[in-house]
């Protein structure tokens, strides 16, 4: 009977392909010479991985030990051998999208799920979420070897948004949905164990990147649809469950795209800004903040507790020019990457960020195990307010030196460098001394000279040099608190600020900058001419106050802004005098 025994595993495959799809095979331990008898577990595992389901495996004990292997061919898995399917998704690279090709291969072998292409731990764990979501949604899960490749392979893939494209790729490889249709859409979403599609971060930059790459449709969680719909040339299709995605790709269901009206967004969300009309007194400080807003200058306010420093800082965004569409889009991309848009399609008001002084370096400038924007980037095109300025660790404050000069933050890793935008107006606030009452006529200061010097010495010289205006904020007088005379509203101040900004835009139209604070030495030399009186005045201030070269340039920039607010082309001596008085920390206190 040796001729009835299979000589190779190939013969098993031939005998398995019977017309009725069923095979009963009885063999004993005596195999032809040169062939080892495989264990029944090995045979059944091999045959199962070739597309069969083992219904019965027993050992019969007669005169000869034998094995009975009964298999039934699974018609749903007959076409899955050596099949490759592709889907496409988007990931984040900084605040920009990255197109990722998801390749799914089902091949013979023991059941195994492997994800390659530099996945992080969250992406590796997707195999368990995908398997359970498929099974709980009523779809079979293949028992072959599954290999998922995320290309380009040299860039790290992060986040749970790969769940949906991987699940769709597996179903396409099994022949359960239209593979061609699956390759024509962008798929983004995290899967819950019951098949629901959960929201992800960064859908706005992903949608913009998909649109730039010529894709016409994007399927993503319903919660992310509004922000993604800002990419108006892309059809954004919101989904709630995996079954909706499969039905749409198979053509048995339709999904209505989400649309947003950008003009309506602007109208609905530019409301509720804090107004300078609510601030009593502090006219000198208001003037300093107006100068800062007009020229994009950084500000340090020094005053006793309760003088209104925080209240004034919170109202600064209300006098800044309105965001342009490009600025709003760039700022919204940062918030989307951080997951902070909160179902708002577009951020149309300038951001105001106020981190606590215990913040970490990654929290302030960005980074972390999974890099994300820090507070400096979240304040992009807005205001970064640092209250209790000397309480921030010195090394934390020194991290702001790059964004204050370059308007961006670069995070370097071994495999990649990410750059986040960070062009903001810095507003810092501090007490004049540790107790807070130096110079306050109503309270006695208990601090010694050494304590005050050490307190102010917590702020490094390079950081102080990068702050254009030092404004002293006195305590509010009782007469001002009880005054019924209405203060000037923010709208009136904004008109003057916008007029000054427009003068700067005209001046710098060919220089690639838009505000006086961004001027380089060549721009200062070109646009900040002084007469003889102004030259002598500035020379005396520099020598008496011991100003650095950077502080000298700051004074000229501020004087140029004051002249713009006064609609004057030349910097007059009184413009210089006002700019010099905003350098209070450069004057000796003791």
C-alpha positions in Angstrom: 0.0 0.0 0.0 3.0 2.3 -0.1 1.9 3.7 -3.4 -1.2 5.0 -1.7 0.8 7.1 0.7 1.6 10.7 -0.1 5.2 11.2 -1.1 5.3 15.0 -0.5 3.2 17.8 1.0 2.3 18.8 -2.6 0.4 15.5 -2.8 -1.6 16.5 0.3 -2.6 19.7 -1.5 -3.7 17.7 -4.6 -5.7 15.3 -2.6 -7.2 18.2 -0.6 -8.6 19.8 -3.9 -11.4 17.3 -4.3 -14.7 18.1 -5.9 -16.8 17.8 -2.8 -14.2 19.8 -0.8 -13.9 17.1 1.8 -11.0 14.7 2.6 -10.8 11.7 4.8 -7.3 10.4 4.9 -6.1 7.4 6.9 -2.4 6.8 7.2 -0.2 4.9 9.6 3.3 5.5 10.9 4.9 3.5 8.1 6.1 5.9 5.4 8.2 5.2 2.4 11.9 5.2 2.8 13.5 8.7 3.1 10.3 10.4 4.3 9.8 11.1 8.0 6.3 10.8 9.3 5.0 14.2 10.4 3.1 14.4 13.6 -0.6 14.7 13.2 -0.6 18.2 14.8 1.9 19.3 12.1 -0.2 17.9 9.3 -3.4 19.5 10.6 -1.7 22.8 11.2 -0.2 22.8 7.7 -3.5 21.9 6.0 -5.4 24.4 8.1 -3.1 27.2 7.0 -3.7 26.1 3.4 -7.4 27.0 3.6 -9.0 24.2 5.5 -10.8 23.8 8.7 -9.9 20.7 10.8 -13.1 19.1 12.0 -11.7 16.0 13.6 -8.3 14.6 14.6 -8.1 11.4 16.6 -5.6 8.6 17.1 -6.8 5.1 16.6 -5.1 2.3 18.4 -5.2 -1.1 16.6 -2.5 -3.3 15.6 -0.8 -0.2 14.0 -0.9 3.3 15.5 -2.8 5.5 13.0 -4.1 9.0 12.7 -7.3 10.2 11.1 -7.4 13.7 9.8 -10.7 15.0 8.4 -10.8 18.4 6.8 -13.4 20.6 5.2 -12.5 23.2 2.7 -13.6 26.8 3.7 -15.0 28.5 0.5 -14.6 31.9 2.1 -10.8 31.5 2.3 -10.2 29.8 -0.9 -9.2 33.0 -2.7 -7.0 34.4 0.1 -3.8 32.6 -0.7 -0.9 34.9 -1.5 -3.2 38.0 -1.8 -1.9 41.6 -1.4 -4.2 44.5 -0.9 -3.4 48.2 -0.6 -5.1 51.1 1.2 -4.0 54.6 1.8 -4.0 56.8 4.9 -2.4 59.9 6.3 -0.2 60.4 9.4 1.3 63.4 11.0 4.9 64.7 10.4 5.1 67.8 12.7 2.0 69.8 11.8 1.9 68.5 8.2 0.3 65.4 6.8 2.2 62.4 5.5 0.7 60.0 2.9 1.2 56.4 4.0 0.6 53.3 1.8 -0.7 50.4 3.8 0.1 47.0 2.2 -1.6 43.9 3.6 -0.4 40.4 2.6 -2.0 37.1 3.5 0.3 34.2 2.9 0.5 30.5 4.0 2.0 29.8 7.4 1.1 29.6 11.0 -1.3 32.4 12.1 0.8 35.5 12.8 0.2 39.2 12.6 3.3 41.3 11.8 3.4 45.1 11.3 6.5 46.6 9.7 7.5 50.1 8.6 8.7 51.6 11.9 5.4 51.4 13.8 5.3 52.7 17.4 3.7 50.7 20.2 0.3 52.1 19.5 0.4 51.0 15.9 1.8 47.5 16.9 -1.2 47.1 19.3 -3.6 47.7 16.4 -3.5 44.0 15.6 -5.6 43.2 18.6 -8.0 46.1 18.1 -8.4 45.2 14.4 -9.0 41.5 15.0 -11.6 42.0 17.7 -13.3 44.8 15.7 -13.6 42.6 12.6 -15.0 39.6 14.5 -17.4 41.7 16.5 -18.6 43.4 13.3 -19.5 40.0 11.8 -16.5 39.6 9.5 -14.1 36.6 9.5 -10.5 37.0 10.6 -8.0 35.1 8.4 -5.9 32.4 9.9 -3.0 32.9 7.5 0.2 34.8 8.2 -0.7 38.5 8.0 2.0 41.1 7.1 1.2 44.8 7.2 3.7 47.2 5.7 3.5 50.9 6.3 5.4 52.9 3.6 7.5 54.9 3.5 9.3 52.6 5.9 12.0 55.0 7.0 9.6 57.3 8.8 8.2 56.4 12.2 4.4 55.8 12.2 2.5 57.0 15.3 -1.0 57.0 16.5 -4.1 54.8 16.4 -5.4 56.2 13.0 -4.0 53.2 11.2 -6.6 50.9 12.6 -9.2 51.6 9.9 -7.0 51.3 6.8 -5.4 48.0 8.2 -8.9 46.5 8.8 -10.1 47.5 5.4 -6.9 46.1 3.8 -7.4 42.8 5.5 -11.0 42.6 4.2 -9.9 43.6 0.7 -7.2 40.9 0.8 -9.9 38.4 1.7 -12.0 39.5 -1.2 -14.8 40.8 1.0 -14.8 44.3 -0.5 -13.9 46.2 -3.7 -10.1 46.4 -3.6 -10.0 49.0 -6.4 -12.3 51.2 -4.5 -10.3 50.8 -1.3 -7.2 52.2 -3.1 -9.0 55.3 -4.2 -9.9 56.8 -0.8 -8.0 58.0 2.2 -8.9 56.0 5.4 -8.2 57.4 8.9 -9.6 56.2 12.2 -9.1 54.3 15.4 -11.3 51.2 15.9 -13.0 50.3 19.2 -13.4 46.6 20.0 -17.1 46.7 18.8 -16.2 48.2 15.4 -16.9 51.9 16.1 -14.7 54.4 14.5 -13.2 56.7 17.1 -11.7 60.2 16.5 -8.0 60.9 15.9 -5.8 64.0 16.2 -4.5 65.9 13.2 -7.3 65.4 10.7 -7.0 69.0 9.3 -3.4 68.7 8.2 -4.1 65.2 7.0 -7.1 66.4 4.8 -5.0 69.2 3.4 -2.2 66.8 2.5 -4.6 64.3 0.9 -6.1 67.1 -1.2 -2.7 68.3 -2.3 -1.9 64.7 -3.4 -5.0 64.5 -5.7 -7.3 62.4 -3.6 -11.0 63.2 -3.9 -12.5 61.3 -0.9 -11.5 60.8 2.7 -13.3 58.5 5.2 -12.7 59.5 8.8 -14.5 59.6 12.2 -17.6 61.7 12.4 -16.1 63.8 15.2 -13.2 64.9 12.9 -15.3 65.7 9.9 -15.8 69.4 10.5 -12.2 70.3 10.8 -11.2 68.1 7.8 -13.9 69.7 5.7 -11.9 73.0 5.7 -10.1 71.3 2.7 -13.0 72.3 0.5 -11.8 70.4 -2.7 -11.9 67.1 -0.7 -15.1 65.1 -0.2 -15.0 64.4 3.6 -17.2 61.4 4.4 -17.9 60.9 8.1 -18.3 57.3 9.4 -19.4 55.9 12.8 -18.8 52.1 12.3 -16.6 49.7 10.3 -19.7 48.2 8.7 -20.5 51.7 7.1 -17.1 51.8 5.6 -17.4 48.3 4.1 -20.9 49.0 2.7 -19.7 52.3 1.1 -16.6 50.6 -0.5 -18.8 47.8 -1.8 -21.2 50.3 -3.3 -24.2 49.2 -1.3 -24.5 52.5 0.7 -23.8 56.2 0.2 -22.4 58.7 2.7 -23.2 62.4 2.5 -20.1 64.6 2.5 -19.7 67.3 5.2 -19.4 70.9 4.0 -18.4 74.0 5.9 -19.0 77.7 5.1 -15.8 79.5 5.9 -17.5 82.9 5.9 -20.0 81.7 8.4 -17.3 80.3 10.6 -15.6 83.8 10.7 -19.0 85.4 11.6 -19.9 82.9 14.2 -16.7 82.6 16.2 -15.4 86.2 16.3 -17.3 87.0 19.5 -16.7 87.1 23.2 -13.3 88.8 23.2 -12.2 90.6 26.3 -12.2 94.4 26.0 -9.9 97.1 27.3 -13.0 99.1 28.1 -13.3 96.9 31.2 -9.9 98.0 32.5 -9.9 101.0 34.9 -6.9 103.3 34.8 -3.5 102.0 33.6 -3.4 104.3 30.6 0.4 104.1 30.5 0.3 100.3 30.4 -2.5 100.3 27.7 -0.3 102.6 25.6 2.6 100.2 25.9 0.5 97.3 24.9 -0.8 99.2 21.9 2.7 99.8 20.8 3.5 96.1 21.3 0.4 95.1 19.2 1.2 97.6 16.5 4.8 96.4 16.0 4.6 92.8 17.1 6.9 93.5 20.1 7.4 91.4 23.2 6.4 92.9 26.5 7.4 92.5 30.2 5.1 94.0 32.8 6.4 94.7 36.2 4.0 95.5 39.0 2.6 94.7 42.4 0.0 91.9 42.9 -3.5 93.1 42.0 -2.3 95.8 39.7 -4.0 94.2 36.7 -1.2 92.6 34.8 -3.0 89.4 33.9 -6.2 91.3 33.1 -4.3 93.6 30.7 -2.5 90.7 29.0 -5.7 88.7 28.4 -7.1 91.7 26.4 -4.1 92.0 24.1 -5.4 89.6 21.5 -8.5 91.8 21.2 -6.4 94.7 19.7 -4.3 92.6 17.4 -5.2 92.6 13.7 -7.7 89.9 12.8 -6.2 86.6 11.6 -5.8 86.3 7.8 -7.0 83.1 6.2 -3.5 81.8 5.9 -2.7 82.5 9.5 -6.0 80.9 10.7 -5.2 77.8 8.7 -1.7 77.5 10.0 -2.8 78.1 13.6 -5.6 75.6 13.2 -3.2 73.0 11.9 -1.1 73.3 15.1 -4.2 72.9 17.3 -5.5 70.0 15.2 -2.1 68.2 15.6 -2.4 68.7 19.4 -6.1 67.5 19.4 -7.3 70.9 20.7 -9.7 72.1 18.0 -12.7 70.6 19.9 -15.0 70.1 16.9 -14.3 73.7 15.7 -13.6 73.7 12.0 -11.2 76.6 12.1 -9.5 78.8 14.7 -10.4 82.4 13.7 -9.4 84.2 16.9 -5.8 84.7 17.9 -4.8 82.2 20.6 -3.9 83.2 24.1 -1.8 80.6 26.0 -0.9 81.0 29.7 1.1 78.0 31.0 1.9 77.5 34.7 5.5 78.2 35.8 6.0 74.5 36.6 5.7 73.6 33.0 8.4 71.2 31.5 10.6 71.9 28.6 8.6 69.6 26.3 5.4 71.3 27.5 6.7 74.7 26.6 8.5 74.2 23.3 7.2 70.8 22.2 8.6 67.3 22.1 8.0 64.2 24.2 8.0 60.5 23.4 5.4 61.2 20.8 6.4 64.7 19.6 3.6 67.2 19.8 3.4 71.0 19.7 4.2 72.9 22.9 2.7 76.0 24.3 5.1 78.2 22.2 3.6 76.6 19.1 0.0 76.7 20.3 0.5 80.5 20.8 1.5 80.8 17.1 0.1 84.0 15.6 -1.2 84.9 19.1 0.0 85.7 22.6 2.1 83.6 25.0 1.6 84.9 28.5 4.1 83.9 31.2 2.9 85.0 34.6 5.3 85.0 37.5 8.1 85.2 35.0 11.1 84.7 37.4 9.4 81.6 38.9 10.0 79.7 35.6 13.2 77.6 35.7 16.0 79.5 34.0 16.7 76.6 31.6 13.1 76.6 30.6 13.1 80.3 29.7 16.3 79.9 27.8 14.5 77.5 25.5 12.5 80.5 24.2 15.5 82.1 22.7 15.2 80.3 19.4 11.5 80.8 18.8 11.8 84.5 19.9 14.4 85.0 17.2 13.4 82.6 14.4 9.7 82.2 15.0 9.9 78.4 15.0 10.9 75.4 17.2 13.1 72.6 15.9 12.9 69.3 17.7 15.8 67.0 16.7 15.6 63.2 17.1 18.0 60.5 16.0 15.8 59.5 13.1 14.1 62.8 12.2 13.9 66.5 12.9 10.5 68.2 13.3 9.9 72.0 13.0 6.8 73.6 14.6 5.9 77.3 13.9 6.2 79.5 17.0 5.7 83.2 15.9 4.0 84.7 18.9 4.0 87.9 21.0 5.5 87.2 24.4 3.9 88.9 27.3 5.6 88.3 30.6 4.6 89.5 34.1 6.5 89.7 37.3 6.6 91.4 40.7 9.2 94.0 41.3 10.6 92.0 44.2 10.0 88.7 46.0 7.3 90.2 48.3 5.8 92.1 45.4 5.5 95.6 47.0 8.8 97.4 46.1 7.8 100.9 44.9 4.2 100.5 46.2 3.3 103.5 48.3 0.5 101.7 50.1 2.5 98.7 51.3 6.0 98.4 52.8 8.5 96.2 51.0 10.3 93.7 53.3 12.9 92.6 50.7 16.6 93.4 51.0 18.8 94.5 48.2 20.4 91.1 47.8 17.0 89.4 47.7 15.8 91.7 45.0 19.0 91.3 42.9 18.8 87.5 43.2 15.1 87.6 42.3 15.6 89.6 39.1 18.8 87.6 38.3 16.6 84.5 37.7 15.9 85.9 34.3 18.9 85.6 32.0 20.2 88.6 30.1 19.7 87.1 26.6 16.0 86.6 27.4 15.6 90.2 28.7 17.4 91.5 25.6 14.8 89.8 23.4 11.9 91.6 25.2 11.4 95.0 23.6 9.2 96.8 26.1 9.6 96.8 29.9 6.4 98.4 31.3 5.9 99.4 35.0 2.4 98.7 36.1 1.5 100.8 39.2 -1.3 99.9 41.6 -4.7 101.2 40.5 -5.8 104.3 42.3 -9.1 104.4 44.1 -10.3 107.3 42.0 -9.8 105.2 38.9 -11.7 102.3 40.3 -14.7 104.5 41.1 -14.6 106.5 37.9 -17.7 106.3 35.7 -15.9 107.7 32.6 -15.9 104.9 30.0 -12.5 103.7 29.0 -11.4 103.4 25.4 -12.7 100.2 23.8 -10.5 97.6 22.2 -12.1 98.3 18.8 -10.8 101.9 18.7 -7.3 100.7 19.7 -7.4 98.0 17.1 -8.1 100.6 14.4 -4.9 102.4 15.2 -3.0 99.1 15.4 -4.3 97.9 12.0 -3.4 101.3 10.4 0.2 101.0 11.7 0.4 97.4 10.6 -0.7 98.4 7.1 2.1 101.0 6.9 4.5 98.3 7.8 3.1 95.9 5.2 3.6 98.5 2.6 7.1 99.3 3.8 8.2 95.6 3.9 6.4 94.4 0.8 9.6 93.2 -0.8 11.5 92.2 2.3 9.5 89.1 3.4 8.5 90.5 6.9 5.3 92.1 8.1 6.1 93.9 11.4 8.8 96.1 12.9 9.7 93.6 15.5 10.9 91.3 12.7 13.4 93.7 11.3 17.0 92.6 10.9 20.0 94.9 11.1 19.8 95.6 7.4 16.2 96.7 7.7 17.0 98.9 10.7 19.7 100.6 8.8 17.4 101.2 5.9 14.2 102.3 7.7 15.2 103.8 11.0 17.0 107.0 10.1 17.7 109.5 13.0 18.4 113.2 12.8 21.3 114.7 14.8 19.2 115.3 17.9 18.0 111.7 17.9 21.5 110.4 17.4 22.8 112.3 20.4 19.8 111.3 22.5 20.3 107.6 21.7 24.0 107.7 22.2 23.6 109.1 25.7 21.0 106.5 26.6 23.2 103.7 25.4 26.2 104.9 27.4 24.3 105.7 30.6 22.2 102.6 30.7 24.9 100.3 29.4 22.6 98.8 26.7 23.7 95.9 24.6 23.7 96.0 20.8 20.5 94.0 20.8 18.8 96.4 23.2 20.0 99.3 21.0 18.2 97.7 18.0 15.1 97.0 20.1 14.8 100.7 20.9 15.0 101.6 17.3 12.4 99.1 16.4 10.0 100.4 19.1 10.6 104.0 18.0 9.8 103.0 14.4 6.5 101.5 15.6 5.6 104.6 17.6 6.3 106.8 14.6 4.0 104.5 12.5 1.2 104.9 15.1 1.6 108.7 14.7 1.5 108.3 10.9 5.0 109.7 10.5 7.7 108.5 8.1 10.6 109.7 10.2 11.6 108.9 13.8 11.4 112.0 15.9 13.2 112.6 19.2 10.0 112.2 21.2 9.5 108.8 19.6 12.9 107.8 20.9 12.2 109.1 24.3 9.1 107.0 24.6 10.9 103.9 23.4 13.8 104.4 25.9 11.4 104.7 28.8 10.1 101.2 27.9 13.5 99.9 29.0 13.0 100.2 32.7 14.9 97.1 33.7 18.0 98.5 32.0 18.0 101.3 34.6 19.7 100.8 37.9 17.3 100.2 40.8 19.8 100.4 43.7 
